[in-house]
Amino acid sequence: MSVSLPNGAVVAIAASYDAPVSVTAITNANPAVATATAHGLTDGDLIEVTSGWSRLNSRVVRVANSDTNTFELEGINTSDTNLYPAGGGIGSVKSIATMTQITQVLEFTTSGGDQQFVTYSFLEEDVEHQIPTVKSASSFAMTIGDDASLPWYALLSAANDDRVPRAVTVTLPSGSLIAYNGYVTLNKTPTLTKNEIMGLQSTVSLTSEPVRYSA
């Protein structure tokens, strides 16, 4: 058991992507193995997945055990055919070519993701029961020290305008990586409070579950 501080965490956003690569098959396995002819991916690449499986679609995952025509989706378990029907995962992947660090992050907070429930009780009972249903929409918000001359400002501004999801990663001091994908917004007017650092507000509304790697 251990605890840690977030001090030193690095946040980055995808600055460019390579062209999509068609995926002709994904196995029901742990980890899942994708087939893509001459894909050109290497171990450690971060990719955005487009898949017929809704639980995999839009997730940002890491490539492992890459071969000429196949590669593993590290940390992705698709062995349950009830959740991942056989043959239904085909689609495409696109590699994140470059990432740009979002510097001067003052605060990083998450919201949503709360489990929802349906509550019921039979006529003959005097107690209620709960079954989990869906989770509420998830997002995170960042307060960033205002400086429109830094590289991340143009990227956040473009993402705010074009409404195309971007990959965002958080690398913790331990080396653990959290990979997100979502719609990015940016309030281009900084906070203006006397004797306080001017801050820009940016949010990322997630399009899929984040993926975490221990190192």
N, C-alpha and C positions, 0 to 999 in steps of 0.2 A: 504494500500500500504506500502511495506517495501523493504528494500535492506539489503544485508548481505555480509560479507566477507567469503572467503573460509578457513580462518585460522582455523586449528583444524580438517579439513576434514581427514577422515581415508579411505585409499584404501586397499582392500583385494582381494585375489585371491583364488578360490576353490582349496583346497589341496587334497580332496578325495570326492568320491561320493558313495552313497549306490547303491545297485543293482536296475536296472529298474523295475518299477511296471506297469503292463498292465492296460490301461484305456479303458474300454469297451463302454463308452458313455460320451459325453460332451453336456450339454444343450445349447440351444440358449437363453441366459439370461444375465442379468447384475446384479451381476457378474455370470460368467459361473460356472456351477457345474459339476464336474467330478465324474464318477462312477468307482471305482477300488476296487475289493473285498479284504477286510482285508489289506488295503494299509499300515497301520502302521504310517501314517504321522500325525503330530500334528500342531496346529495353530502356525504360525510364521516360519515354515520350508520354506526354499528357495528350489525350484525345477526347473530343466530344463525340458521343455515340448517338446516332440516329437509328432507332430500332423499332420493329413491330411490337416488341414487348414494352408495354407502357412503364413497367418498373425499371427498365434499363434506359429507355429513351431520354435523351437530353442530359444524361449524366456525364460527368468528366471523370475519366478513369486513367490509370497508368498502364502502359504496355509492359509485359514481362515475357520472357522466354520466346522472343521473336524468332521466327524462321522465315524462309523466303516467301511462303504463301500463307502462313498462319501466325497467330500471336495470342497470348493470353490477356484477358481483361483482369488485371490483378485486383484481388479482393472482391470480385463479383461472383456470387454463387447462384447459378441458374439451374441447379439440379432438380428443383421441385417443378415438375411438369404441370402441376395445377396452376402455378403462378406464371410459369414460362412454358407455354405449350410448345411441344416439339416442332421445329421448323418455322416457328413464328418470329424469330429474332432478327431476320435479315434486314439489311438497310445499308448504312454507310458510316464511316468515321472520318473525322478531319483532325489532323494534328495541330496542336498549338505551336506555331513557329516561334513566336517571341512573346515574352511577358515583360511588363513594365511595373516596377515597384511603385506602390502608392505610398509615398513618404509623408511624414508629418501627421500621421494618424493620432488624434488626441483621444478618441474614444471609439469603441467598437461594441455594439450591443445587438442582441438578437431578439426577435419577437415571433410570435406565432408558433406553429408546430404543436399546439395543444391537442391532446387526444380528446375526441368527441365520443359520446356514448349514447346508446338507446337504452332507456330504462323501462322495464316492464314488470308486471306482476300478474300471476294467474288468479282467477276469481277465488279459488280455494285457499290462497296464501295470504299471510299477513306481513310479508316482507317483499322487498323489491330486488330486482337483479339488474345488472348492467352488462351490456355487450359492447366492446369497443367498435366504433364505426370508422370514421375518417379522422385525419388530423387537419387542423386549420392551416391556412396558407402560411408559409414561413418566409421570413425576410431578415436581413440585418441592416443596420444603419451605422454609418461612420461619420464622425465629426473630424474634419481634416483641416489643419492649419492652412489658412488661405495664402496661396501663391500661384497666380494664373500663369506664371512663366515656367512652371515645372512640367515635365513631359506628361505626367498622369492627368493633368487638367484637360488637355486636348482630347485624351482618350475618353475620360468620363463625360466630357461635353458631347462628343460624337455619339457615345452610347445613349446618352439622354435623348438625343435628337432622332436617331434612327430606330430606336426601340428593337434592336437586334440583341438577343442574349449574348452575354460575354462570360467566359470563364474567369473566376476569381479564386485565388489560392491564399491560404494563410499558412505560413511555415512557422511553427512554434519553436521556442528555444531548444526543446528536446530533439528537434529534427522531424517531429511529427508533421504531416502535411494534411490539410483539409482542403478538398477541391469542391468548389461550388460552380453552379451555372445559373444565370438569372438575368433579369432585366435591370439595367442600371439607370438610376436617375441622379440628377445633380441639381441642387439649388445653387444657382450661380451668384446669388447675393449672399455675402458672408454675414455672420452675426456681428453686430456692432454694439458691444457693451463696454462701457468705460472701464479701463484697467483689466480687461480680459482679452486673451488672444482671439483675433478674428478667425472664425471657423466656417467652413463650408459643410453643408449637409449632403450626404450621398446615401442612397439606399440601393440594395440589391434584393429584388423579389425573386425567390428561387423557383426555377422551373422543374426541379427534380431534387431527389434526396442528395445531400452531400456525400462524398466518399472520403473516408479518413484512412491514412496510412501511418503506421507507427514510426516509420523512418524512411 
